Amino acid sequence: MTLSPEQQQQPLHVIGTSADTDLSVTAQQALQHAQVIIGSEHQFECEKGLLPNNVLMVDYPHPLPKLKALIDEHLQSIVPKKFFVLVSGYPLLFGIGGWLGRNYPAEQLVFHPNKSSIQSACARIGKSWQQAEVVSLHVRPLVSIRSKL
């Protein structure tokens, strides 16, 4: 499915959520205009007080190509919907932000980051980020960690 230039101008907001950190004012204001939000039950729960009453909440489809089809369906409708994707923390640190960047034009994506789990973990143990070696298994096979151990 190819999006027209007009459909590519419809922003796709990606909002990082966190159970222990509030959204930025910019993210809160943007979220008030959401018509369709994809996320997990936990992410919806984290932001329930900020979600508009008439918003369509959709659970993450699996595998990811189904997510692209779902987003494109709404962006290609006669009246494109204001579309949001909820993610955990910082969407560009081993998150879905990279995948979205490979599937949508950069100028269409609007990222609203939040505190990442890596940031939280480093703060809890009192270790600076530059001292940490980060290994992610997020959508990677378990065998990929062996070379890091």
Disulfide bonds with the S-S distance in Angstrom:
none
